[in-house]
Amino acid sequence: MTKAKSGLKDKIIGKAKEVEGKITDNKLREAEGKAQQAKGKLKDKAAKVKKDIQEKD
């Protein structure tokens, strides 16, 4: 699995956790979801930076 796909996976699973937390009024689960979404976004940005660096070489 590529880094971009893995970032997307984290964002999707994170969103599901966030929604689940909102529905069940579980603030911890909601926070876990938001954190996992942030992790996915970070992975995407890191992959983009890596790609940009490789293209400059």
C-alpha positions as a Markdown table, in Angstrom:
| # | Residue | x | y | z |
|---|---|---|---|---|
| 1 | Met | 0.0 | 0.0 | 0.0 |
| 2 | Thr | 1.4 | 3.4 | -0.9 |
| 3 | Lys | 1.6 | 6.2 | 1.6 |
| 4 | Ala | -1.1 | 8.2 | -0.1 |
| 5 | Lys | -3.6 | 5.3 | 0.2 |
| 6 | Ser | -2.6 | 4.7 | 3.8 |
| 7 | Gly | -3.3 | 8.4 | 4.5 |
| 8 | Leu | -6.7 | 8.1 | 2.9 |
| 9 | Lys | -7.4 | 4.9 | 4.9 |
| 10 | Asp | -6.7 | 6.8 | 8.2 |
| 11 | Lys | -8.9 | 9.7 | 7.1 |
| 12 | Ile | -11.8 | 7.4 | 6.3 |
| 13 | Ile | -11.5 | 5.3 | 9.4 |
| 14 | Gly | -11.0 | 8.5 | 11.5 |
| 15 | Lys | -14.2 | 10.1 | 10.1 |
| 16 | Ala | -16.1 | 6.9 | 10.9 |
| 17 | Lys | -14.8 | 6.9 | 14.5 |
| 18 | Glu | -15.7 | 10.6 | 14.8 |
| 19 | Val | -19.2 | 10.1 | 13.6 |
| 20 | Glu | -19.6 | 7.1 | 15.9 |
| 21 | Gly | -18.5 | 9.1 | 18.8 |
| 22 | Lys | -21.0 | 11.9 | 18.0 |
| 23 | Ile | -23.9 | 9.5 | 17.6 |
| 24 | Thr | -23.1 | 7.6 | 20.9 |
| 25 | Asp | -22.1 | 10.8 | 22.7 |
| 26 | Asn | -18.6 | 9.3 | 23.4 |
| 27 | Lys | -16.2 | 12.2 | 23.4 |
| 28 | Leu | -13.1 | 9.9 | 23.6 |
| 29 | Arg | -14.1 | 8.0 | 20.5 |
| 30 | Glu | -14.8 | 11.3 | 18.7 |
| 31 | Ala | -11.4 | 12.6 | 19.7 |
| 32 | Glu | -9.8 | 9.4 | 18.5 |
| 33 | Gly | -11.4 | 9.9 | 15.1 |
| 34 | Lys | -10.2 | 13.5 | 14.8 |
| 35 | Ala | -6.7 | 12.4 | 15.7 |
| 36 | Gln | -6.7 | 9.6 | 13.2 |
| 37 | Gln | -7.9 | 12.0 | 10.5 |
| 38 | Ala | -5.1 | 14.4 | 11.3 |
| 39 | Lys | -2.6 | 11.5 | 11.1 |
| 40 | Gly | -4.0 | 10.7 | 7.6 |
| 41 | Lys | -3.6 | 14.3 | 6.5 |
| 42 | Leu | 0.0 | 14.3 | 7.8 |
| 43 | Lys | 0.8 | 11.1 | 5.9 |
| 44 | Asp | -0.5 | 12.7 | 2.7 |
| 45 | Lys | 1.5 | 15.8 | 3.2 |
| 46 | Ala | 4.7 | 13.9 | 4.0 |
| 47 | Ala | 4.2 | 11.8 | 0.8 |
| 48 | Lys | 3.7 | 15.0 | -1.3 |
| 49 | Val | 6.9 | 16.5 | 0.2 |
| 50 | Lys | 8.8 | 13.3 | -0.5 |
| 51 | Lys | 7.5 | 13.2 | -4.1 |
| 52 | Asp | 8.4 | 16.9 | -4.6 |
| 53 | Ile | 12.0 | 16.3 | -3.3 |
| 54 | Gln | 12.4 | 13.3 | -5.6 |
| 55 | Glu | 11.2 | 15.3 | -8.6 |
| 56 | Lys | 13.8 | 18.0 | -8.0 |
| 57 | Asp | 16.7 | 15.5 | -8.1 |
